[in-house]
Amino acid sequence: MSTKRIEIANKLVADFPTGEARIPELKEWAVKNGYSEYAASFVWKRENRVARGLFKIPSETEIKTGTPNIPLEVLASEVAEPKTVVPDTTANLMMTTDIDKMVPDKFEGFVSWGYFKEIKSIIKSKMFYPIFVTGLSGNGKTLNVQEACAELGRECVRVNVTIETDEDDLIGGFRLVDGETKFNLGPVAIAMERGAVLLLDEVDLASNKIMCLQPVLEGNGIYVKKINRYIKPAKGFTVIATANTKGRGSDDGKFIGTNILNEAFLERFPITMEQPYPALSVEKKIVLGSMEKYGLVDEDFADKLVTWAEVIRKTYFEGAIDELISTRRLDHIVKAYTIFRDKLKAIEMCTNRFDEDTKTSFIDLYSKVDAGVDPMQEAEEIETEEEENSDNPF
């Protein structure tokens, strides 16, 4: 079989000097030269596809080995027109079961704050402009990116990075599908091909294996050596990374597992955005939005919750306590209140994750805020209490 194909391929190369042909041309050539209409069908396989309807005539070596060659000039630069890997829908089932769902749903009750407008402007521009978004847990880093994509109708491919994440997870690897081993394009390759926004979530948990993304962060294509293919990013593709640290590790030990990222990796992000917690007035809108979404609006409770959280954060940023209440945790409390219809029970259950002393201090503070006591005075009392606890060896 391969001998016959080599014979046909050599004749095709002689008759098609460019080394490329379209299916109608190949069929016509086959009949004209005394072959069956489909004698050259081995040419119009996916791996030989150069552009829509255009295929490269495989060489003798490629026919014998079944592995197409990429010219050195393509590997050395992006001047040549590289072939694009078209994802096999079946093989990529876990990534692209429903492509339409790659555009995130709009978040009900979303309120803009922090760097949302800037993130949205970058995504809207469709320029390749990687950004690094850092900030404490639960302050909307990931949500802002997804909401910007939702409002703009842009596809967003989210990758939750861990220390185990490697090139196989990101770019692609072989998987067993229906008893056959097939190559699965990874989320990075899919985002590049589709011109989507690649969201690297919790990127500071990564090991040095994340360095496989260096060419991607430069806006270049990437050579997938496992299948001998070159993937070039489509217009609109960009990368946004989120992290709790700036890639320098967690000095206070608050974010266990975060790593010091390679300087060369970090340098490929032109800008870093430090996402803050929302201002008091903005956070009240967020909490009220959550209440509306869950079907139980209590404006007085919303006002007291954000005041309570603000006092705790002030104390935290002054270094007096080690924990704080995030915007996400306020949403948890609102949801718990909707379920249990008991404010203190909701707060207690949602602060159980903290140590006993911290939880007790937080609940006591809320009780005093609820009673109308000056919250700033309470902040000073929390500081004093924490200092006394730290000085007491027992």
SULUR-V618663 format. One record per helix or strand. SS is the DSSP state (H for helix, E for strand). FROM is the first residue (numbers start at 1). TO is the last residue. Records with the same first field share a line. If there is no record, write none. Layout:
BEGIN
SS->FROM-TO + FROM-TO
END
This chain:
BEGIN
H->2-15 + 23-32 + 46-48 + 60-65 + 72-76 + 93-96 + 99-102 + 116-125 + 141-152 + 167-170 + 187-194 + 203-205 + 208-217 + 263-266 + 280-294 + 299-317 + 327-340 + 343-350 + 356-370 + 375-391
E->20-22 + 49-51 + 54-56 + 103-103 + 131-134 + 155-160 + 172-177 + 180-185 + 197-201 + 222-224 + 229-231 + 238-243 + 248-248 + 260-260 + 271-274
END
